[in-house]
């Protein structure tokens, strides 16, 4: 039943333009291939068209993780 749902298909979502890491990417707006790549999106250096990164995951040095309520009372490492 879960696999038969039509809402998870590619057709209802439409065509999704994504920046793919380690591949040659052309801008959909101007056709150039110079990009300013951030954490979750890439921006064309010529026309400033922004698109999402295909392998964009919530990781990196800006991500904070907690282990639960015990971290509030844990001593600070100095």
N, C-alpha and C positions, 0 to 999 in steps of 0.2 A: 504494500500500500504506500509506503514512504517513497519508493522509487518511481511510482507511477504518477506523481504529482507534476503538473505542467508548469507550476510556478518556479521550479528550480532549473528550468531550461535556459539556454542562452538567448533564444528568440524573444521572450518577454522582457529581458533586460536590455536588449539592443546591442549595438556595436560598442565595445569598450576599448578606447585607446589607452594603452599602458606603455610606460617606459620600461624597457627590459634591460637589466644590468648585463654587461659584457656582450652586448650586441650593438649593431649599427642601427641607430634610431633616427628617423627623419621626423621633423616637426610637421604636424598636420596643418599648421597655419601657413608656413612660408617655405617648407621643404629643406631648410638648413639642418645641419647635424651637430651644432654646438650647443651643449647643455650645461646648465648650472644645477647640479644634483644635490638635493637636500636629504633629509631623513625619510620623508614620506612622499615627496613630489619632486619632479624635475621641471625646470623652467627653461624655455628656449632663450638663448643669449641674444637673438636678433629681434624677435617679435614678442617675447615675454609670455608665450602660451605655456600654461602650466598643465601638466598631466601627472597622474598618479604613478608610482613605481609599482611594478608587478610583484616584486618580491619584498614589498614594504612590510616589515614586521616591527612590533613594538619592542625593540631592543637597543642597546647602546649605552653610552655613558650617562644619558639623561634619564634613564629609567630607574625609578626607586622601587624596591621590593621590600615588603615587610613580612615577618613570619607570624605575626599575630599580636595579641595584647601583651605578650611578655617583652617585646621590644621597647615599650614605653618606660618600663622600670629598669631596663638593663643599664649598667654603668657605661659611661662613655670611654672609649679607648683614646687615651691622650698620648 
